Amino acid sequence: MATGLNRRTALSAAAAVAGVGAPLLAGCGSDDSTATDAGSSAPSSSAPAETPAAGGAESTGGDVFAKTADVPVGGCAVYSDAKVVVTQPTEGDFRCFSAVCTHQGCLVSSGSEGVIPCNCHSSQFSLEDGAPQAGPASAPLEAVEIVVDGDDIALA
Ligand code: FES
């Protein structure tokens, strides 16, 4: 029975620590299906130097940080390095927002439940415009411009 108390105490301590570290962990909401990010050493080097796209003198220039296939239809994928969340409200329609929750600054999480969830205090944001839909957050996530080129997603 003492073990129960010890375990409870340990869990409380862990929760306290997690409370402090939660923003970072939540950002890694990329418990990754998407995550080449969290992987070991930098697979992001898969784009060694941008190949000059046919047709595009437009060096809108951002690095490719995501693949369309990583973003579920009706869901979102968080890219913690860029601190953005990419959504796909309907097939082929990609949008991007700051992943920093407007409530208290945690990074929102990836999900496929029709909203952008923030696991810190259960806020939820619209996949379409980042507007708050539930929870304590009252301001929308800031929109971020992206360029979708084939299956690559880059910051604009
Ligand atoms: S920081 Fe996102 S709900 Fe509180």
Backbone and ligand atoms as CSV (ligand in chain L), in Angstrom:
chain,resi,resn,atom,element,x,y,z
A,1,MET,N,N,0.824,-1.189,0.000
A,1,MET,CA,C,0.000,0.000,0.000
A,1,MET,C,C,0.864,1.248,0.000
A,2,ALA,N,N,1.990,1.127,0.640
A,2,ALA,CA,C,2.899,2.262,0.572
A,2,ALA,C,C,3.298,2.516,-0.871
A,3,THR,N,N,3.339,1.419,-1.628
A,3,THR,CA,C,3.695,1.605,-3.048
A,3,THR,C,C,2.665,2.471,-3.754
A,4,GLY,N,N,1.373,2.301,-3.364
A,4,GLY,CA,C,0.344,3.128,-3.977
A,4,GLY,C,C,0.617,4.597,-3.724
A,5,LEU,N,N,0.965,4.904,-2.497
A,5,LEU,CA,C,1.246,6.296,-2.178
A,5,LEU,C,C,2.476,6.781,-2.929
A,6,ASN,N,N,3.479,5.916,-2.915
A,6,ASN,CA,C,4.694,6.318,-3.618
A,6,ASN,C,C,4.415,6.555,-5.091
A,7,ARG,N,N,3.644,5.650,-5.629
A,7,ARG,CA,C,3.337,5.785,-7.051
A,7,ARG,C,C,2.540,7.076,-7.299
A,8,ARG,N,N,1.574,7.312,-6.415
A,8,ARG,CA,C,0.771,8.514,-6.594
A,8,ARG,C,C,1.652,9.761,-6.484
A,9,THR,N,N,2.528,9.719,-5.481
A,9,THR,CA,C,3.419,10.856,-5.296
A,9,THR,C,C,4.282,11.049,-6.537
A,10,ALA,N,N,4.787,9.928,-7.030
A,10,ALA,CA,C,5.637,10.006,-8.213
A,10,ALA,C,C,4.853,10.560,-9.396
A,11,LEU,N,N,3.612,10.125,-9.532
A,11,LEU,CA,C,2.810,10.626,-10.633
A,11,LEU,C,C,2.544,12.117,-10.480
A,12,SER,N,N,2.311,12.549,-9.255
A,12,SER,CA,C,2.070,13.968,-9.043
A,12,SER,C,C,3.298,14.775,-9.409
A,13,ALA,N,N,4.437,14.268,-8.979
A,13,ALA,CA,C,5.676,14.966,-9.299
A,13,ALA,C,C,5.874,15.004,-10.804
A,14,ALA,N,N,5.604,13.887,-11.435
A,14,ALA,CA,C,5.762,13.840,-12.884
A,14,ALA,C,C,4.800,14.816,-13.550
A,15,ALA,N,N,3.589,14.886,-13.006
A,15,ALA,CA,C,2.610,15.793,-13.591
A,15,ALA,C,C,3.064,17.232,-13.422
A,16,ALA,N,N,3.638,17.525,-12.269
A,16,ALA,CA,C,4.117,18.881,-12.042
A,16,ALA,C,C,5.211,19.225,-13.032
A,17,VAL,N,N,6.103,18.304,-13.222
A,17,VAL,CA,C,7.179,18.535,-14.178
A,17,VAL,C,C,6.601,18.643,-15.575
A,18,ALA,N,N,5.666,17.755,-15.874
A,18,ALA,CA,C,5.061,17.777,-17.204
A,18,ALA,C,C,4.338,19.087,-17.434
A,19,GLY,N,N,3.774,19.645,-16.370
A,19,GLY,CA,C,3.087,20.915,-16.510
A,19,GLY,C,C,4.024,21.976,-17.029
A,20,VAL,N,N,5.232,21.950,-16.547
A,20,VAL,CA,C,6.216,22.922,-17.003
A,20,VAL,C,C,6.656,22.588,-18.414
A,21,GLY,N,N,6.887,21.318,-18.646
A,21,GLY,CA,C,7.405,20.929,-19.950
A,21,GLY,C,C,6.328,20.723,-20.988
A,22,ALA,N,N,5.083,20.780,-20.575
A,22,ALA,CA,C,4.000,20.445,-21.482
A,22,ALA,C,C,4.000,21.223,-22.792
A,23,PRO,N,N,4.276,22.511,-22.756
A,23,PRO,CA,C,4.230,23.212,-24.040
A,23,PRO,C,C,5.154,22.587,-25.073
A,24,LEU,N,N,6.319,22.218,-24.661
A,24,LEU,CA,C,7.236,21.635,-25.620
A,24,LEU,C,C,6.760,20.269,-26.058
A,25,LEU,N,N,6.313,19.474,-25.081
A,25,LEU,CA,C,5.867,18.135,-25.445
A,25,LEU,C,C,4.641,18.200,-26.328
A,26,ALA,N,N,3.740,19.110,-25.985
A,26,ALA,CA,C,2.524,19.210,-26.781
A,26,ALA,C,C,2.869,19.590,-28.203
A,27,GLY,N,N,3.859,20.396,-28.342
A,27,GLY,CA,C,4.256,20.814,-29.669
A,27,GLY,C,C,4.711,19.638,-30.474
A,28,CYS,N,N,5.292,18.741,-29.781
A,28,CYS,CA,C,5.721,17.537,-30.465
A,28,CYS,C,C,4.519,16.650,-30.648
A,29,GLY,N,N,3.354,17.229,-30.520
A,29,GLY,CA,C,2.111,16.523,-30.783
A,29,GLY,C,C,2.303,15.675,-32.005
A,30,SER,N,N,3.343,15.950,-32.644
A,30,SER,CA,C,3.767,15.088,-33.715
A,30,SER,C,C,4.286,13.805,-33.107
A,31,ASP,N,N,3.503,13.203,-32.264
A,31,ASP,CA,C,3.836,11.858,-31.798
A,31,ASP,C,C,3.794,11.028,-33.043
A,32,ASP,N,N,4.604,11.164,-33.736
A,32,ASP,CA,C,4.663,11.404,-35.131
A,32,ASP,C,C,4.262,10.302,-36.030
A,33,SER,N,N,3.291,10.646,-36.713
A,33,SER,CA,C,3.082,9.900,-37.916
A,33,SER,C,C,3.757,10.725,-38.987
A,34,THR,N,N,3.801,11.988,-38.743
A,34,THR,CA,C,4.339,12.913,-39.711
A,34,THR,C,C,5.828,13.016,-39.612
A,35,ALA,N,N,6.352,12.534,-38.584
A,35,ALA,CA,C,7.553,13.115,-38.110
A,35,ALA,C,C,8.829,12.527,-38.605
A,36,THR,N,N,9.192,13.043,-39.620
A,36,THR,CA,C,10.574,12.910,-39.968
A,36,THR,C,C,11.319,13.820,-39.018
A,37,ASP,N,N,10.617,14.797,-38.491
A,37,ASP,CA,C,11.220,15.771,-37.582
A,37,ASP,C,C,11.851,15.126,-36.376
A,38,ALA,N,N,11.008,14.440,-35.623
A,38,ALA,CA,C,11.466,13.918,-34.352
A,38,ALA,C,C,12.434,12.760,-34.536
A,39,GLY,N,N,12.494,12.274,-35.686
A,39,GLY,CA,C,13.358,11.139,-35.965
A,39,GLY,C,C,14.785,11.421,-35.577
A,40,SER,N,N,15.637,10.625,-35.974
A,40,SER,CA,C,17.012,10.826,-35.581
A,40,SER,C,C,17.635,12.005,-36.300
A,41,SER,N,N,18.726,11.788,-36.901
A,41,SER,CA,C,19.377,12.956,-37.441
A,41,SER,C,C,18.913,13.321,-38.838
A,42,ALA,N,N,18.261,14.392,-38.864
A,42,ALA,CA,C,17.890,15.186,-40.007
A,42,ALA,C,C,17.633,14.520,-41.340
A,43,PRO,N,N,16.525,13.853,-41.455
A,43,PRO,CA,C,16.153,13.388,-42.779
A,43,PRO,C,C,15.658,14.541,-43.632
A,44,SER,N,N,15.519,15.706,-43.008
A,44,SER,CA,C,15.025,16.849,-43.759
A,44,SER,C,C,15.994,17.230,-44.864
A,45,SER,N,N,17.141,16.633,-44.812
A,45,SER,CA,C,18.107,16.913,-45.859
A,45,SER,C,C,17.733,16.196,-47.143
A,46,SER,N,N,16.526,15.642,-47.154
A,46,SER,CA,C,16.085,14.980,-48.370
A,46,SER,C,C,15.904,15.981,-49.502
A,47,ALA,N,N,15.848,17.242,-49.153
A,47,ALA,CA,C,15.787,18.270,-50.174
A,47,ALA,C,C,17.104,19.012,-50.163
A,48,PRO,N,N,18.097,18.451,-50.761
A,48,PRO,CA,C,19.460,18.968,-50.675
A,48,PRO,C,C,19.570,20.407,-51.135
A,49,ALA,N,N,19.146,20.647,-52.281
A,49,ALA,CA,C,19.099,22.010,-52.783
A,49,ALA,C,C,17.905,22.011,-53.694
A,50,GLU,N,N,17.086,22.993,-53.520
A,50,GLU,CA,C,15.849,22.978,-54.267
A,50,GLU,C,C,16.119,22.831,-55.750
A,51,THR,N,N,15.448,21.874,-56.286
A,51,THR,CA,C,15.574,21.716,-57.724
A,51,THR,C,C,14.746,22.808,-58.371
A,52,PRO,N,N,15.320,23.478,-59.290
A,52,PRO,CA,C,14.577,24.553,-59.944
A,52,PRO,C,C,13.327,24.000,-60.588
A,53,ALA,N,N,12.216,24.360,-60.023
A,53,ALA,CA,C,10.960,23.823,-60.515
A,53,ALA,C,C,10.681,24.326,-61.918
A,54,ALA,N,N,10.091,23.452,-62.677
A,54,ALA,CA,C,9.744,23.861,-64.027
A,54,ALA,C,C,8.667,24.907,-63.952
A,55,GLY,N,N,8.835,25.986,-64.434
A,55,GLY,CA,C,7.768,26.959,-64.449
A,55,GLY,C,C,7.881,27.996,-63.375
A,56,GLY,N,N,8.785,27.806,-62.434
A,56,GLY,CA,C,8.612,28.713,-61.356
A,56,GLY,C,C,9.678,29.708,-61.055
A,57,ALA,N,N,9.951,30.645,-61.766
A,57,ALA,CA,C,10.927,31.652,-61.389
A,57,ALA,C,C,10.629,32.173,-59.998
A,58,GLU,N,N,9.488,31.796,-59.523
A,58,GLU,CA,C,9.029,32.219,-58.206
A,58,GLU,C,C,9.824,31.524,-57.125
A,59,SER,N,N,10.836,32.157,-56.633
A,59,SER,CA,C,11.543,31.538,-55.527
A,59,SER,C,C,10.901,32.015,-54.253
A,60,THR,N,N,9.639,31.720,-54.133
A,60,THR,CA,C,8.919,32.105,-52.928
A,60,THR,C,C,9.661,31.600,-51.729
A,61,GLY,N,N,10.545,30.800,-51.969
A,61,GLY,CA,C,11.707,30.541,-51.237
A,61,GLY,C,C,11.690,29.713,-49.997
A,62,GLY,N,N,10.602,29.533,-49.314
A,62,GLY,CA,C,10.699,28.807,-48.073
A,62,GLY,C,C,11.143,27.376,-48.278
A,63,ASP,N,N,11.747,26.843,-47.241
A,63,ASP,CA,C,12.150,25.447,-47.305
A,63,ASP,C,C,10.929,24.548,-47.231
A,64,VAL,N,N,11.020,23.440,-47.913
A,64,VAL,CA,C,9.962,22.451,-47.815
A,64,VAL,C,C,10.031,21.851,-46.414
A,65,PHE,N,N,8.943,21.924,-45.701
A,65,PHE,CA,C,8.948,21.408,-44.333
A,65,PHE,C,C,7.934,20.297,-44.137
A,66,ALA,N,N,7.112,20.051,-45.166
A,66,ALA,CA,C,6.066,19.042,-44.990
A,66,ALA,C,C,5.711,18.411,-46.319
A,67,LYS,N,N,5.090,17.283,-46.234
A,67,LYS,CA,C,4.562,16.585,-47.402
A,67,LYS,C,C,3.042,16.526,-47.264
A,68,THR,N,N,2.377,16.690,-48.359
A,68,THR,CA,C,0.913,16.695,-48.302
A,68,THR,C,C,0.369,15.387,-47.726
A,69,ALA,N,N,1.051,14.302,-48.011
A,69,ALA,CA,C,0.571,12.998,-47.551
A,69,ALA,C,C,0.583,12.881,-46.021
A,70,ASP,N,N,1.339,13.763,-45.370
A,70,ASP,CA,C,1.423,13.694,-43.909
A,70,ASP,C,C,0.262,14.396,-43.216
A,71,VAL,N,N,-0.516,15.120,-43.986
A,71,VAL,CA,C,-1.602,15.900,-43.392
A,71,VAL,C,C,-2.921,15.184,-43.669
A,72,PRO,N,N,-3.570,14.678,-42.644
A,72,PRO,CA,C,-4.807,13.925,-42.876
A,72,PRO,C,C,-5.940,14.821,-43.359
A,73,VAL,N,N,-6.757,14.286,-44.239
A,73,VAL,CA,C,-7.962,15.008,-44.649
A,73,VAL,C,C,-8.863,15.114,-43.422
A,74,GLY,N,N,-9.315,16.312,-43.146
A,74,GLY,CA,C,-10.135,16.506,-41.953
A,74,GLY,C,C,-9.302,16.546,-40.685
A,75,GLY,N,N,-8.029,16.850,-40.856
A,75,GLY,CA,C,-7.155,16.883,-39.685
A,75,GLY,C,C,-5.999,17.835,-39.885
A,76,CYS,N,N,-4.989,17.645,-39.054
A,76,CYS,CA,C,-3.861,18.571,-39.085
A,76,CYS,C,C,-2.585,17.876,-38.641
A,77,ALA,N,N,-1.481,18.447,-39.055
A,77,ALA,CA,C,-0.162,17.939,-38.647
A,77,ALA,C,C,0.678,19.109,-38.157
A,78,VAL,N,N,1.267,18.930,-36.994
A,78,VAL,CA,C,2.091,19.978,-36.397
A,78,VAL,C,C,3.546,19.767,-36.782
A,79,TYR,N,N,4.199,20.856,-37.126
A,79,TYR,CA,C,5.635,20.832,-37.420
A,79,TYR,C,C,6.292,21.728,-36.384
A,80,SER,N,N,6.822,21.094,-35.369
A,80,SER,CA,C,7.285,21.857,-34.219
A,80,SER,C,C,8.513,22.704,-34.531
A,81,ASP,N,N,9.341,22.282,-35.467
A,81,ASP,CA,C,10.503,23.106,-35.804
A,81,ASP,C,C,10.067,24.456,-36.364
A,82,ALA,N,N,9.100,24.407,-37.241
A,82,ALA,CA,C,8.600,25.643,-37.855
A,82,ALA,C,C,7.521,26.295,-37.005
A,83,LYS,N,N,7.057,25.585,-35.983
A,83,LYS,CA,C,5.977,26.059,-35.117
A,83,LYS,C,C,4.736,26.422,-35.924
A,84,VAL,N,N,4.398,25.520,-36.833
A,84,VAL,CA,C,3.185,25.714,-37.614
A,84,VAL,C,C,2.383,24.421,-37.612
A,85,VAL,N,N,1.110,24.577,-37.921
A,85,VAL,CA,C,0.235,23.428,-38.071
A,85,VAL,C,C,-0.403,23.536,-39.453
A,86,VAL,N,N,-0.318,22.461,-40.213
A,86,VAL,CA,C,-0.915,22.426,-41.549
A,86,VAL,C,C,-2.199,21.623,-41.460
A,87,THR,N,N,-3.249,22.173,-42.033
A,87,THR,CA,C,-4.534,21.489,-42.001
A,87,THR,C,C,-4.966,21.142,-43.419
A,88,GLN,N,N,-5.880,20.180,-43.494
A,88,GLN,CA,C,-6.474,19.823,-44.779
A,88,GLN,C,C,-7.972,19.610,-44.521
A,89,PRO,N,N,-8.713,20.731,-44.461
A,89,PRO,CA,C,-10.139,20.620,-44.140
A,89,PRO,C,C,-10.881,19.728,-45.124
A,90,THR,N,N,-10.563,19.879,-46.400
A,90,THR,CA,C,-11.124,19.002,-47.422
A,90,THR,C,C,-9.972,18.566,-48.315
A,91,GLU,N,N,-10.159,17.478,-48.993
A,91,GLU,CA,C,-9.059,16.900,-49.753
A,91,GLU,C,C,-8.451,17.904,-50.732
A,92,GLY,N,N,-7.156,18.067,-50.617
A,92,GLY,CA,C,-6.435,18.944,-51.537
A,92,GLY,C,C,-6.418,20.407,-51.134
A,93,ASP,N,N,-7.095,20.750,-50.050
A,93,ASP,CA,C,-7.142,22.137,-49.576
A,93,ASP,C,C,-6.262,22.234,-48.329
A,94,PHE,N,N,-5.085,22.816,-48.504
A,94,PHE,CA,C,-4.131,22.889,-47.393
A,94,PHE,C,C,-4.063,24.307,-46.860
A,95,ARG,N,N,-4.068,24.404,-45.544
A,95,ARG,CA,C,-3.959,25.703,-44.883
A,95,ARG,C,C,-2.931,25.586,-43.773
A,96,CYS,N,N,-2.442,26.722,-43.362
A,96,CYS,CA,C,-1.383,26.686,-42.357
A,96,CYS,C,C,-1.584,27.812,-41.352
A,97,PHE,N,N,-1.287,27.493,-40.115
A,97,PHE,CA,C,-1.443,28.449,-39.022
A,97,PHE,C,C,-0.266,28.322,-38.066
A,98,SER,N,N,-0.074,29.358,-37.294
A,98,SER,CA,C,0.879,29.248,-36.196
A,98,SER,C,C,0.404,28.120,-35.289
A,99,ALA,N,N,1.349,27.324,-34.817
A,99,ALA,CA,C,0.985,26.228,-33.915
A,99,ALA,C,C,1.012,26.676,-32.458
A,100,VAL,N,N,1.263,27.959,-32.241
A,100,VAL,CA,C,1.320,28.466,-30.871
A,100,VAL,C,C,-0.090,28.836,-30.430
A,101,CYS,N,N,-0.573,28.096,-29.465
A,101,CYS,CA,C,-1.932,28.308,-28.971
A,101,CYS,C,C,-2.076,29.718,-28.423
A,102,THR,N,N,-3.197,30.334,-28.762
A,102,THR,CA,C,-3.430,31.708,-28.327
A,102,THR,C,C,-3.883,31.792,-26.868
A,103,HIS,N,N,-4.052,30.647,-26.240
A,103,HIS,CA,C,-4.436,30.687,-24.820
A,103,HIS,C,C,-3.230,30.985,-23.955
A,104,GLN,N,N,-2.297,30.020,-23.895
A,104,GLN,CA,C,-1.122,30.248,-23.051
A,104,GLN,C,C,0.166,29.825,-23.724
A,105,GLY,N,N,0.128,29.628,-25.010
A,105,GLY,CA,C,1.372,29.439,-25.736
A,105,GLY,C,C,1.870,28.024,-25.931
A,106,CYS,N,N,1.111,27.035,-25.540
A,106,CYS,CA,C,1.517,25.666,-25.863
A,106,CYS,C,C,1.472,25.492,-27.382
A,107,LEU,N,N,2.198,24.527,-27.870
A,107,LEU,CA,C,2.024,24.183,-29.269
A,107,LEU,C,C,0.811,23.268,-29.365
A,108,VAL,N,N,-0.008,23.511,-30.367
A,108,VAL,CA,C,-1.157,22.644,-30.590
A,108,VAL,C,C,-0.664,21.276,-31.049
A,109,SER,N,N,-1.585,20.362,-31.226
A,109,SER,CA,C,-1.214,18.987,-31.554
A,109,SER,C,C,-1.761,18.563,-32.906
A,110,SER,N,N,-1.151,17.528,-33.430
A,110,SER,CA,C,-1.665,16.913,-34.651
A,110,SER,C,C,-2.956,16.177,-34.306
A,111,GLY,N,N,-3.781,15.993,-35.303
A,111,GLY,CA,C,-5.017,15.265,-35.050
A,111,GLY,C,C,-5.781,15.028,-36.332
A,112,SER,N,N,-6.783,14.210,-36.215
A,112,SER,CA,C,-7.602,13.916,-37.396
A,112,SER,C,C,-9.074,13.928,-37.037
A,113,GLU,N,N,-9.408,14.755,-36.056
A,113,GLU,CA,C,-10.778,14.767,-35.563
A,113,GLU,C,C,-11.557,16.004,-35.971
A,114,GLY,N,N,-11.133,16.643,-37.034
A,114,GLY,CA,C,-11.898,17.772,-37.535
A,114,GLY,C,C,-11.589,19.100,-36.885
A,115,VAL,N,N,-10.634,19.116,-35.978
A,115,VAL,CA,C,-10.232,20.366,-35.331
A,115,VAL,C,C,-8.724,20.324,-35.097
A,116,ILE,N,N,-8.177,21.482,-34.764
A,116,ILE,CA,C,-6.792,21.553,-34.305
A,116,ILE,C,C,-6.864,21.538,-32.776
A,117,PRO,N,N,-6.380,20.491,-32.156
A,117,PRO,CA,C,-6.497,20.426,-30.698
A,117,PRO,C,C,-5.267,21.004,-29.995
A,118,CYS,N,N,-5.520,21.629,-28.861
A,118,CYS,CA,C,-4.415,21.993,-27.972
A,118,CYS,C,C,-4.615,21.171,-26.714
A,119,ASN,N,N,-3.675,20.320,-26.451
A,119,ASN,CA,C,-3.836,19.399,-25.335
A,119,ASN,C,C,-3.536,20.008,-23.972
A,120,CYS,N,N,-2.995,21.213,-23.963
A,120,CYS,CA,C,-2.692,21.812,-22.663
A,120,CYS,C,C,-3.952,22.057,-21.845
A,121,HIS,N,N,-4.925,22.722,-22.458
A,121,HIS,CA,C,-6.147,23.021,-21.719
A,121,HIS,C,C,-7.380,22.761,-22.568
A,122,SER,N,N,-7.210,21.913,-23.563
A,122,SER,CA,C,-8.342,21.434,-24.363
A,122,SER,C,C,-9.007,22.471,-25.259
A,123,SER,N,N,-8.264,23.443,-25.687
A,123,SER,CA,C,-8.834,24.323,-26.702
A,123,SER,C,C,-8.869,23.583,-28.028
A,124,GLN,N,N,-9.762,24.016,-28.885
A,124,GLN,CA,C,-9.844,23.458,-30.226
A,124,GLN,C,C,-10.028,24.610,-31.200
A,125,PHE,N,N,-9.376,24.465,-32.350
A,125,PHE,CA,C,-9.420,25.522,-33.361
A,125,PHE,C,C,-9.906,24.940,-34.684
A,126,SER,N,N,-10.477,25.814,-35.488
A,126,SER,CA,C,-10.999,25.419,-36.795
A,126,SER,C,C,-9.872,25.043,-37.755
A,127,LEU,N,N,-10.087,23.977,-38.507
A,127,LEU,CA,C,-9.132,23.589,-39.537
A,127,LEU,C,C,-9.128,24.608,-40.672
A,128,GLU,N,N,-10.232,25.303,-40.840
A,128,GLU,CA,C,-10.375,26.187,-41.991
A,128,GLU,C,C,-9.793,27.568,-41.782
A,129,ASP,N,N,-9.992,28.119,-40.586
A,129,ASP,CA,C,-9.512,29.487,-40.385
A,129,ASP,C,C,-8.814,29.697,-39.043
A,130,GLY,N,N,-8.608,28.637,-38.316
A,130,GLY,CA,C,-7.881,28.748,-37.051
A,130,GLY,C,C,-8.688,29.376,-35.931
A,131,ALA,N,N,-9.960,29.605,-36.168
A,131,ALA,CA,C,-10.795,30.237,-35.142
A,131,ALA,C,C,-10.993,29.292,-33.956
A,132,PRO,N,N,-11.023,29.853,-32.756
A,132,PRO,CA,C,-11.259,29.003,-31.587
A,132,PRO,C,C,-12.668,28.440,-31.617
A,133,GLN,N,N,-12.802,27.173,-31.263
A,133,GLN,CA,C,-14.115,26.538,-31.297
A,133,GLN,C,C,-14.516,25.958,-29.952
A,134,ALA,N,N,-13.524,25.724,-29.107
A,134,ALA,CA,C,-13.824,25.178,-27.782
A,134,ALA,C,C,-12.639,25.457,-26.882
A,135,GLY,N,N,-12.913,25.411,-25.592
A,135,GLY,CA,C,-11.840,25.586,-24.617
A,135,GLY,C,C,-11.590,27.044,-24.307
A,136,PRO,N,N,-10.553,27.278,-23.540
A,136,PRO,CA,C,-10.304,28.628,-23.039
A,136,PRO,C,C,-9.749,29.617,-24.066
A,137,ALA,N,N,-9.187,29.144,-25.148
A,137,ALA,CA,C,-8.618,30.089,-26.120
A,137,ALA,C,C,-9.739,30.910,-26.751
A,138,SER,N,N,-9.510,32.188,-26.896
A,138,SER,CA,C,-10.552,33.047,-27.468
A,138,SER,C,C,-10.092,33.743,-28.746
A,139,ALA,N,N,-8.839,33.626,-29.080
A,139,ALA,CA,C,-8.333,34.261,-30.302
A,139,ALA,C,C,-7.927,33.179,-31.294
A,140,PRO,N,N,-8.037,33.494,-32.572
A,140,PRO,CA,C,-7.673,32.502,-33.590
A,140,PRO,C,C,-6.171,32.299,-33.692
A,141,LEU,N,N,-5.805,31.144,-34.245
A,141,LEU,CA,C,-4.403,30.906,-34.577
A,141,LEU,C,C,-4.072,31.788,-35.779
A,142,GLU,N,N,-2.879,32.326,-35.764
A,142,GLU,CA,C,-2.466,33.217,-36.845
A,142,GLU,C,C,-2.225,32.433,-38.128
A,143,ALA,N,N,-2.779,32.922,-39.221
A,143,ALA,CA,C,-2.590,32.260,-40.515
A,143,ALA,C,C,-1.144,32.425,-40.987
A,144,VAL,N,N,-0.643,31.399,-41.639
A,144,VAL,CA,C,0.712,31.408,-42.177
A,144,VAL,C,C,0.622,31.033,-43.657
A,145,GLU,N,N,1.281,31.802,-44.478
A,145,GLU,CA,C,1.255,31.544,-45.927
A,145,GLU,C,C,2.138,30.360,-46.271
A,146,ILE,N,N,1.603,29.491,-47.096
A,146,ILE,CA,C,2.390,28.356,-47.569
A,146,ILE,C,C,2.274,28.238,-49.081
A,147,VAL,N,N,3.191,27.487,-49.634
A,147,VAL,CA,C,3.146,27.164,-51.058
A,147,VAL,C,C,3.104,25.650,-51.155
A,148,VAL,N,N,2.100,25.145,-51.857
A,148,VAL,CA,C,1.997,23.709,-52.075
A,148,VAL,C,C,2.416,23.446,-53.513
A,149,ASP,N,N,3.469,22.659,-53.653
A,149,ASP,CA,C,3.992,22.352,-54.983
A,149,ASP,C,C,4.080,20.844,-55.108
A,150,GLY,N,N,3.126,20.271,-55.824
A,150,GLY,CA,C,3.076,18.812,-55.892
A,150,GLY,C,C,2.749,18.280,-54.520
A,151,ASP,N,N,3.655,17.466,-53.994
A,151,ASP,CA,C,3.400,16.959,-52.644
A,151,ASP,C,C,4.274,17.641,-51.606
A,152,ASP,N,N,4.916,18.728,-52.009
A,152,ASP,CA,C,5.743,19.482,-51.072
A,152,ASP,C,C,4.982,20.689,-50.523
A,153,ILE,N,N,5.191,20.952,-49.257
A,153,ILE,CA,C,4.616,22.149,-48.636
A,153,ILE,C,C,5.776,22.965,-48.088
A,154,ALA,N,N,5.808,24.238,-48.494
A,154,ALA,CA,C,6.883,25.138,-48.044
A,154,ALA,C,C,6.266,26.416,-47.506
A,155,LEU,N,N,7.013,27.085,-46.660
A,155,LEU,CA,C,6.576,28.399,-46.212
A,155,LEU,C,C,6.721,29.365,-47.376
A,156,ALA,N,N,5.781,30.266,-47.510
A,156,ALA,CA,C,5.822,31.222,-48.626
A,156,ALA,C,C,6.864,32.301,-48.368
L,1,FES,S1,S,-2.330,26.755,-24.057
L,1,FES,FE1,FE,-3.692,25.866,-25.513
L,1,FES,S2,S,-5.512,25.574,-24.406
L,1,FES,FE2,FE,-4.199,26.507,-22.985
